[in-house]
Amino acid sequence: VAFAPDDANDRVDLDIPDQTFSAIAAGDAWTDVVITYDSDSTGGTDTNIVPCTQHDFAVTPDGSDITVEIAAAGFYRASPA
């Protein structure tokens, strides 16, 4: 996760890298993408994966790569109330 405080606007924007799924075989349409947090990436199981956010993502695989970009402006913005 990359971030840099924006002192002039009193906020911080967080971004996450684009995710690319390579050569996805043609098949059923995708409708959503879920962003998750894995507190133990060395454990080798899915039991530690916590779903954080869900986003509409309509695409039908056709054998080419699929790239997921959550938001060009960033994934999350934090600022004081």
PDB file as gemmi writes it, atoms N, CA and C in Angstrom:
CRYST1    1.000    1.000    1.000  90.00  90.00  90.00 P 1                      
ATOM      1  N   VAL A   1       0.851  -1.176   0.000  1.00  0.00           N  
ATOM      2  CA  VAL A   1       0.000   0.000   0.000  1.00  0.00           C  
ATOM      3  C   VAL A   1       0.891   1.232   0.000  1.00  0.00           C  
ATOM      4  N   ALA A   2       0.641   2.109  -0.926  1.00  0.00           N  
ATOM      5  CA  ALA A   2       1.419   3.339  -1.035  1.00  0.00           C  
ATOM      6  C   ALA A   2       0.582   4.516  -0.548  1.00  0.00           C  
ATOM      7  N   PHE A   3       1.215   5.402   0.227  1.00  0.00           N  
ATOM      8  CA  PHE A   3       0.498   6.594   0.656  1.00  0.00           C  
ATOM      9  C   PHE A   3       1.479   7.710   0.975  1.00  0.00           C  
ATOM     10  N   ALA A   4       0.991   8.924   0.877  1.00  0.00           N  
ATOM     11  CA  ALA A   4       1.773  10.102   1.239  1.00  0.00           C  
ATOM     12  C   ALA A   4       0.800  11.141   1.777  1.00  0.00           C  
ATOM     13  N   PRO A   5       1.063  11.685   2.963  1.00  0.00           N  
ATOM     14  CA  PRO A   5       0.181  12.713   3.508  1.00  0.00           C  
ATOM     15  C   PRO A   5       0.125  13.937   2.594  1.00  0.00           C  
ATOM     16  N   ASP A   6      -1.065  14.462   2.423  1.00  0.00           N  
ATOM     17  CA  ASP A   6      -1.289  15.690   1.667  1.00  0.00           C  
ATOM     18  C   ASP A   6      -1.580  16.773   2.700  1.00  0.00           C  
ATOM     19  N   ASP A   7      -0.515  17.416   3.191  1.00  0.00           N  
ATOM     20  CA  ASP A   7      -0.659  18.397   4.265  1.00  0.00           C  
ATOM     21  C   ASP A   7      -1.469  19.619   3.833  1.00  0.00           C  
ATOM     22  N   ALA A   8      -1.347  20.014   2.589  1.00  0.00           N  
ATOM     23  CA  ALA A   8      -2.070  21.192   2.108  1.00  0.00           C  
ATOM     24  C   ALA A   8      -3.579  20.989   2.174  1.00  0.00           C  
ATOM     25  N   ASN A   9      -4.040  19.767   1.912  1.00  0.00           N  
ATOM     26  CA  ASN A   9      -5.474  19.473   1.937  1.00  0.00           C  
ATOM     27  C   ASN A   9      -5.904  18.710   3.182  1.00  0.00           C  
ATOM     28  N   ASP A  10      -4.968  18.478   4.099  1.00  0.00           N  
ATOM     29  CA  ASP A  10      -5.255  17.808   5.374  1.00  0.00           C  
ATOM     30  C   ASP A  10      -5.907  16.438   5.167  1.00  0.00           C  
ATOM     31  N   ARG A  11      -5.238  15.593   4.361  1.00  0.00           N  
ATOM     32  CA  ARG A  11      -5.768  14.260   4.097  1.00  0.00           C  
ATOM     33  C   ARG A  11      -4.633  13.338   3.652  1.00  0.00           C  
ATOM     34  N   VAL A  12      -4.968  12.063   3.554  1.00  0.00           N  
ATOM     35  CA  VAL A  12      -4.037  11.087   2.990  1.00  0.00           C  
ATOM     36  C   VAL A  12      -4.827  10.175   2.055  1.00  0.00           C  
ATOM     37  N   ASP A  13      -4.285   9.963   0.865  1.00  0.00           N  
ATOM     38  CA  ASP A  13      -4.897   9.065  -0.108  1.00  0.00           C  
ATOM     39  C   ASP A  13      -4.107   7.767  -0.134  1.00  0.00           C  
ATOM     40  N   LEU A  14      -4.804   6.652  -0.042  1.00  0.00           N  
ATOM     41  CA  LEU A  14      -4.165   5.338  -0.098  1.00  0.00           C  
ATOM     42  C   LEU A  14      -4.496   4.678  -1.425  1.00  0.00           C  
ATOM     43  N   ASP A  15      -3.512   4.014  -1.997  1.00  0.00           N  
ATOM     44  CA  ASP A  15      -3.728   3.306  -3.250  1.00  0.00           C  
ATOM     45  C   ASP A  15      -3.238   1.877  -3.095  1.00  0.00           C  
ATOM     46  N   ILE A  16      -3.772   0.995  -3.894  1.00  0.00           N  
ATOM     47  CA  ILE A  16      -3.298  -0.386  -3.940  1.00  0.00           C  
ATOM     48  C   ILE A  16      -2.923  -0.688  -5.380  1.00  0.00           C  
ATOM     49  N   PRO A  17      -1.967  -1.591  -5.595  1.00  0.00           N  
ATOM     50  CA  PRO A  17      -1.541  -1.882  -6.961  1.00  0.00           C  
ATOM     51  C   PRO A  17      -2.660  -2.512  -7.782  1.00  0.00           C  
ATOM     52  N   ASP A  18      -2.632  -2.231  -9.085  1.00  0.00           N  
ATOM     53  CA  ASP A  18      -3.541  -2.922  -9.997  1.00  0.00           C  
ATOM     54  C   ASP A  18      -3.241  -4.415  -9.926  1.00  0.00           C  
ATOM     55  N   GLN A  19      -4.265  -5.231 -10.046  1.00  0.00           N  
ATOM     56  CA  GLN A  19      -4.103  -6.682 -10.028  1.00  0.00           C  
ATOM     57  C   GLN A  19      -4.376  -7.216 -11.426  1.00  0.00           C  
ATOM     58  N   THR A  20      -3.445  -8.008 -11.958  1.00  0.00           N  
ATOM     59  CA  THR A  20      -3.608  -8.583 -13.290  1.00  0.00           C  
ATOM     60  C   THR A  20      -3.737 -10.087 -13.190  1.00  0.00           C  
ATOM     61  N   PHE A  21      -4.794 -10.602 -13.774  1.00  0.00           N  
ATOM     62  CA  PHE A  21      -5.020 -12.042 -13.870  1.00  0.00           C  
ATOM     63  C   PHE A  21      -4.690 -12.418 -15.308  1.00  0.00           C  
ATOM     64  N   SER A  22      -3.700 -13.295 -15.495  1.00  0.00           N  
ATOM     65  CA  SER A  22      -3.172 -13.591 -16.830  1.00  0.00           C  
ATOM     66  C   SER A  22      -3.928 -14.705 -17.534  1.00  0.00           C  
ATOM     67  N   ALA A  23      -4.209 -14.460 -18.810  1.00  0.00           N  
ATOM     68  CA  ALA A  23      -4.774 -15.461 -19.721  1.00  0.00           C  
ATOM     69  C   ALA A  23      -5.949 -16.216 -19.106  1.00  0.00           C  
ATOM     70  N   ILE A  24      -6.964 -15.482 -18.683  1.00  0.00           N  
ATOM     71  CA  ILE A  24      -8.150 -16.087 -18.082  1.00  0.00           C  
ATOM     72  C   ILE A  24      -8.997 -16.715 -19.186  1.00  0.00           C  
ATOM     73  N   ALA A  25      -9.242 -18.000 -19.058  1.00  0.00           N  
ATOM     74  CA  ALA A  25     -10.000 -18.739 -20.074  1.00  0.00           C  
ATOM     75  C   ALA A  25     -11.411 -18.178 -20.208  1.00  0.00           C  
ATOM     76  N   ALA A  26     -11.929 -18.240 -21.409  1.00  0.00           N  
ATOM     77  CA  ALA A  26     -13.295 -17.791 -21.660  1.00  0.00           C  
ATOM     78  C   ALA A  26     -14.259 -18.590 -20.795  1.00  0.00           C  
ATOM     79  N   GLY A  27     -15.271 -17.908 -20.310  1.00  0.00           N  
ATOM     80  CA  GLY A  27     -16.228 -18.604 -19.459  1.00  0.00           C  
ATOM     81  C   GLY A  27     -17.235 -17.656 -18.863  1.00  0.00           C  
ATOM     82  N   ASP A  28     -17.676 -17.987 -17.665  1.00  0.00           N  
ATOM     83  CA  ASP A  28     -18.720 -17.219 -16.997  1.00  0.00           C  
ATOM     84  C   ASP A  28     -18.276 -15.787 -16.727  1.00  0.00           C  
ATOM     85  N   ALA A  29     -19.233 -14.885 -16.767  1.00  0.00           N  
ATOM     86  CA  ALA A  29     -18.967 -13.475 -16.513  1.00  0.00           C  
ATOM     87  C   ALA A  29     -18.620 -13.241 -15.050  1.00  0.00           C  
ATOM     88  N   TRP A  30     -17.716 -12.319 -14.828  1.00  0.00           N  
ATOM     89  CA  TRP A  30     -17.401 -11.858 -13.476  1.00  0.00           C  
ATOM     90  C   TRP A  30     -18.283 -10.650 -13.208  1.00  0.00           C  
ATOM     91  N   THR A  31     -18.774 -10.517 -11.982  1.00  0.00           N  
ATOM     92  CA  THR A  31     -19.624  -9.378 -11.656  1.00  0.00           C  
ATOM     93  C   THR A  31     -19.082  -8.523 -10.524  1.00  0.00           C  
ATOM     94  N   ASP A  32     -18.194  -9.070  -9.707  1.00  0.00           N  
ATOM     95  CA  ASP A  32     -17.687  -8.354  -8.538  1.00  0.00           C  
ATOM     96  C   ASP A  32     -16.211  -8.655  -8.326  1.00  0.00           C  
ATOM     97  N   VAL A  33     -15.563  -7.759  -7.594  1.00  0.00           N  
ATOM     98  CA  VAL A  33     -14.213  -8.017  -7.103  1.00  0.00           C  
ATOM     99  C   VAL A  33     -14.230  -7.667  -5.613  1.00  0.00           C  
ATOM    100  N   VAL A  34     -13.587  -8.490  -4.809  1.00  0.00           N  
ATOM    101  CA  VAL A  34     -13.550  -8.292  -3.362  1.00  0.00           C  
ATOM    102  C   VAL A  34     -12.110  -8.012  -2.950  1.00  0.00           C  
ATOM    103  N   ILE A  35     -11.906  -6.933  -2.209  1.00  0.00           N  
ATOM    104  CA  ILE A  35     -10.592  -6.601  -1.665  1.00  0.00           C  
ATOM    105  C   ILE A  35     -10.531  -7.205  -0.271  1.00  0.00           C  
ATOM    106  N   THR A  36      -9.462  -7.948  -0.009  1.00  0.00           N  
ATOM    107  CA  THR A  36      -9.345  -8.666   1.259  1.00  0.00           C  
ATOM    108  C   THR A  36      -8.051  -8.314   1.975  1.00  0.00           C  
ATOM    109  N   TYR A  37      -7.974  -8.700   3.241  1.00  0.00           N  
ATOM    110  CA  TYR A  37      -6.768  -8.538   4.053  1.00  0.00           C  
ATOM    111  C   TYR A  37      -6.389  -9.909   4.590  1.00  0.00           C  
ATOM    112  N   ASP A  38      -5.130 -10.283   4.404  1.00  0.00           N  
ATOM    113  CA  ASP A  38      -4.620 -11.565   4.902  1.00  0.00           C  
ATOM    114  C   ASP A  38      -3.638 -11.272   6.024  1.00  0.00           C  
ATOM    115  N   SER A  39      -4.041 -11.530   7.255  1.00  0.00           N  
ATOM    116  CA  SER A  39      -3.197 -11.224   8.411  1.00  0.00           C  
ATOM    117  C   SER A  39      -2.029 -12.180   8.559  1.00  0.00           C  
ATOM    118  N   ASP A  40      -2.055 -13.304   7.858  1.00  0.00           N  
ATOM    119  CA  ASP A  40      -0.979 -14.294   7.953  1.00  0.00           C  
ATOM    120  C   ASP A  40      -0.704 -14.864   6.568  1.00  0.00           C  
ATOM    121  N   SER A  41       0.046 -14.119   5.766  1.00  0.00           N  
ATOM    122  CA  SER A  41       0.288 -14.541   4.385  1.00  0.00           C  
ATOM    123  C   SER A  41       1.227 -15.736   4.285  1.00  0.00           C  
ATOM    124  N   THR A  42       1.819 -16.174   5.397  1.00  0.00           N  
ATOM    125  CA  THR A  42       2.699 -17.350   5.373  1.00  0.00           C  
ATOM    126  C   THR A  42       1.974 -18.611   5.802  1.00  0.00           C  
ATOM    127  N   GLY A  43       0.727 -18.497   6.243  1.00  0.00           N  
ATOM    128  CA  GLY A  43      -0.008 -19.645   6.776  1.00  0.00           C  
ATOM    129  C   GLY A  43      -0.454 -20.651   5.737  1.00  0.00           C  
ATOM    130  N   GLY A  44      -0.654 -20.204   4.515  1.00  0.00           N  
ATOM    131  CA  GLY A  44      -1.047 -21.113   3.454  1.00  0.00           C  
ATOM    132  C   GLY A  44      -2.511 -21.518   3.455  1.00  0.00           C  
ATOM    133  N   THR A  45      -3.334 -20.878   4.283  1.00  0.00           N  
ATOM    134  CA  THR A  45      -4.762 -21.194   4.299  1.00  0.00           C  
ATOM    135  C   THR A  45      -5.570 -19.920   4.066  1.00  0.00           C  
ATOM    136  N   ASP A  46      -6.827 -20.110   3.713  1.00  0.00           N  
ATOM    137  CA  ASP A  46      -7.705 -18.969   3.484  1.00  0.00           C  
ATOM    138  C   ASP A  46      -8.434 -18.516   4.749  1.00  0.00           C  
ATOM    139  N   THR A  47      -8.243 -19.215   5.865  1.00  0.00           N  
ATOM    140  CA  THR A  47      -9.005 -18.900   7.073  1.00  0.00           C  
ATOM    141  C   THR A  47      -8.670 -17.533   7.653  1.00  0.00           C  
ATOM    142  N   ASN A  48      -7.502 -16.982   7.331  1.00  0.00           N  
ATOM    143  CA  ASN A  48      -7.119 -15.670   7.852  1.00  0.00           C  
ATOM    144  C   ASN A  48      -7.539 -14.520   6.949  1.00  0.00           C  
ATOM    145  N   ILE A  49      -8.093 -14.827   5.792  1.00  0.00           N  
ATOM    146  CA  ILE A  49      -8.458 -13.775   4.841  1.00  0.00           C  
ATOM    147  C   ILE A  49      -9.784 -13.136   5.253  1.00  0.00           C  
ATOM    148  N   VAL A  50      -9.737 -11.807   5.404  1.00  0.00           N  
ATOM    149  CA  VAL A  50     -10.905 -11.044   5.835  1.00  0.00           C  
ATOM    150  C   VAL A  50     -11.378 -10.173   4.668  1.00  0.00           C  
ATOM    151  N   PRO A  51     -12.632 -10.316   4.224  1.00  0.00           N  
ATOM    152  CA  PRO A  51     -13.132  -9.437   3.167  1.00  0.00           C  
ATOM    153  C   PRO A  51     -13.287  -8.013   3.699  1.00  0.00           C  
ATOM    154  N   CYS A  52     -12.823  -7.030   2.929  1.00  0.00           N  
ATOM    155  CA  CYS A  52     -12.889  -5.631   3.362  1.00  0.00           C  
ATOM    156  C   CYS A  52     -13.905  -4.822   2.558  1.00  0.00           C  
ATOM    157  N   THR A  53     -13.799  -4.879   1.233  1.00  0.00           N  
ATOM    158  CA  THR A  53     -14.712  -4.127   0.383  1.00  0.00           C  
ATOM    159  C   THR A  53     -15.083  -4.948  -0.842  1.00  0.00           C  
ATOM    160  N   GLN A  54     -16.249  -4.664  -1.389  1.00  0.00           N  
ATOM    161  CA  GLN A  54     -16.729  -5.323  -2.611  1.00  0.00           C  
ATOM    162  C   GLN A  54     -17.031  -4.233  -3.625  1.00  0.00           C  
ATOM    163  N   HIS A  55     -16.642  -4.487  -4.881  1.00  0.00           N  
ATOM    164  CA  HIS A  55     -16.829  -3.503  -5.943  1.00  0.00           C  
ATOM    165  C   HIS A  55     -17.472  -4.171  -7.151  1.00  0.00           C  
ATOM    166  N   ASP A  56     -18.370  -3.452  -7.829  1.00  0.00           N  
ATOM    167  CA  ASP A  56     -18.912  -3.942  -9.095  1.00  0.00           C  
ATOM    168  C   ASP A  56     -17.769  -4.061 -10.087  1.00  0.00           C  
ATOM    169  N   PHE A  57     -17.728  -5.169 -10.810  1.00  0.00           N  
ATOM    170  CA  PHE A  57     -16.656  -5.399 -11.786  1.00  0.00           C  
ATOM    171  C   PHE A  57     -17.193  -6.332 -12.850  1.00  0.00           C  
ATOM    172  N   ALA A  58     -17.826  -5.754 -13.855  1.00  0.00           N  
ATOM    173  CA  ALA A  58     -18.463  -6.562 -14.898  1.00  0.00           C  
ATOM    174  C   ALA A  58     -17.493  -6.814 -16.044  1.00  0.00           C  
ATOM    175  N   VAL A  59     -17.137  -8.081 -16.240  1.00  0.00           N  
ATOM    176  CA  VAL A  59     -16.251  -8.462 -17.337  1.00  0.00           C  
ATOM    177  C   VAL A  59     -16.524  -9.920 -17.689  1.00  0.00           C  
ATOM    178  N   THR A  60     -16.412 -10.238 -18.958  1.00  0.00           N  
ATOM    179  CA  THR A  60     -16.550 -11.623 -19.399  1.00  0.00           C  
ATOM    180  C   THR A  60     -15.200 -12.087 -19.931  1.00  0.00           C  
ATOM    181  N   PRO A  61     -14.557 -13.041 -19.269  1.00  0.00           N  
ATOM    182  CA  PRO A  61     -13.241 -13.518 -19.714  1.00  0.00           C  
ATOM    183  C   PRO A  61     -13.296 -14.045 -21.147  1.00  0.00           C  
ATOM    184  N   ASP A  62     -12.238 -13.732 -21.912  1.00  0.00           N  
ATOM    185  CA  ASP A  62     -12.168 -14.180 -23.308  1.00  0.00           C  
ATOM    186  C   ASP A  62     -10.809 -14.792 -23.656  1.00  0.00           C  
ATOM    187  N   GLY A  63     -10.028 -15.139 -22.647  1.00  0.00           N  
ATOM    188  CA  GLY A  63      -8.711 -15.717 -22.882  1.00  0.00           C  
ATOM    189  C   GLY A  63      -7.576 -14.725 -22.733  1.00  0.00           C  
ATOM    190  N   SER A  64      -7.888 -13.448 -22.646  1.00  0.00           N  
ATOM    191  CA  SER A  64      -6.845 -12.436 -22.482  1.00  0.00           C  
ATOM    192  C   SER A  64      -6.662 -12.102 -21.005  1.00  0.00           C  
ATOM    193  N   ASP A  65      -5.703 -11.219 -20.714  1.00  0.00           N  
ATOM    194  CA  ASP A  65      -5.470 -10.779 -19.341  1.00  0.00           C  
ATOM    195  C   ASP A  65      -6.621  -9.888 -18.876  1.00  0.00           C  
ATOM    196  N   ILE A  66      -6.882  -9.927 -17.583  1.00  0.00           N  
ATOM    197  CA  ILE A  66      -7.858  -9.031 -16.965  1.00  0.00           C  
ATOM    198  C   ILE A  66      -7.119  -8.238 -15.897  1.00  0.00           C  
ATOM    199  N   THR A  67      -7.207  -6.912 -15.986  1.00  0.00           N  
ATOM    200  CA  THR A  67      -6.563  -6.044 -15.001  1.00  0.00           C  
ATOM    201  C   THR A  67      -7.635  -5.353 -14.180  1.00  0.00           C  
ATOM    202  N   VAL A  68      -7.502  -5.440 -12.865  1.00  0.00           N  
ATOM    203  CA  VAL A  68      -8.430  -4.796 -11.940  1.00  0.00           C  
ATOM    204  C   VAL A  68      -7.763  -3.528 -11.415  1.00  0.00           C  
ATOM    205  N   GLU A  69      -8.367  -2.381 -11.712  1.00  0.00           N  
ATOM    206  CA  GLU A  69      -7.927  -1.106 -11.158  1.00  0.00           C  
ATOM    207  C   GLU A  69      -9.079  -0.592 -10.307  1.00  0.00           C  
ATOM    208  N   ILE A  70      -8.879  -0.534  -9.004  1.00  0.00           N  
ATOM    209  CA  ILE A  70      -9.968  -0.153  -8.103  1.00  0.00           C  
ATOM    210  C   ILE A  70     -10.405   1.282  -8.343  1.00  0.00           C  
ATOM    211  N   ALA A  71      -9.481   2.221  -8.362  1.00  0.00           N  
ATOM    212  CA  ALA A  71      -9.807   3.615  -8.637  1.00  0.00           C  
ATOM    213  C   ALA A  71      -8.532   4.329  -9.055  1.00  0.00           C  
ATOM    214  N   ALA A  72      -8.615   5.071 -10.144  1.00  0.00           N  
ATOM    215  CA  ALA A  72      -7.432   5.784 -10.626  1.00  0.00           C  
ATOM    216  C   ALA A  72      -6.962   6.829  -9.614  1.00  0.00           C  
ATOM    217  N   ALA A  73      -7.896   7.387  -8.847  1.00  0.00           N  
ATOM    218  CA  ALA A  73      -7.549   8.420  -7.873  1.00  0.00           C  
ATOM    219  C   ALA A  73      -7.112   7.848  -6.530  1.00  0.00           C  
ATOM    220  N   GLY A  74      -7.211   6.546  -6.352  1.00  0.00           N  
ATOM    221  CA  GLY A  74      -6.819   5.929  -5.086  1.00  0.00           C  
ATOM    222  C   GLY A  74      -7.923   5.057  -4.529  1.00  0.00           C  
ATOM    223  N   PHE A  75      -7.528   4.164  -3.641  1.00  0.00           N  
ATOM    224  CA  PHE A  75      -8.457   3.203  -3.053  1.00  0.00           C  
ATOM    225  C   PHE A  75      -9.234   3.799  -1.881  1.00  0.00           C  
ATOM    226  N   TYR A  76      -8.572   4.640  -1.081  1.00  0.00           N  
ATOM    227  CA  TYR A  76      -9.205   5.155   0.137  1.00  0.00           C  
ATOM    228  C   TYR A  76      -8.642   6.531   0.452  1.00  0.00           C  
ATOM    229  N   ARG A  77      -9.480   7.415   0.946  1.00  0.00           N  
ATOM    230  CA  ARG A  77      -9.036   8.744   1.382  1.00  0.00           C  
ATOM    231  C   ARG A  77      -9.433   8.931   2.842  1.00  0.00           C  
ATOM    232  N   ALA A  78      -8.457   9.309   3.651  1.00  0.00           N  
ATOM    233  CA  ALA A  78      -8.706   9.576   5.071  1.00  0.00           C  
ATOM    234  C   ALA A  78      -8.477  11.058   5.341  1.00  0.00           C  
ATOM    235  N   SER A  79      -9.420  11.653   6.071  1.00  0.00           N  
ATOM    236  CA  SER A  79      -9.276  13.052   6.457  1.00  0.00           C  
ATOM    237  C   SER A  79     -10.020  13.262   7.769  1.00  0.00           C  
ATOM    238  N   PRO A  80      -9.645  14.285   8.525  1.00  0.00           N  
ATOM    239  CA  PRO A  80     -10.326  14.518   9.799  1.00  0.00           C  
ATOM    240  C   PRO A  80     -11.767  14.957   9.575  1.00  0.00           C  
ATOM    241  N   ALA A  81     -12.592  14.683  10.543  1.00  0.00           N  
ATOM    242  CA  ALA A  81     -14.014  15.051  10.446  1.00  0.00           C  
ATOM    243  C   ALA A  81     -14.208  16.529  10.641  1.00  0.00           C  
TER     244      ALA A  81                                                      
END                                                                             
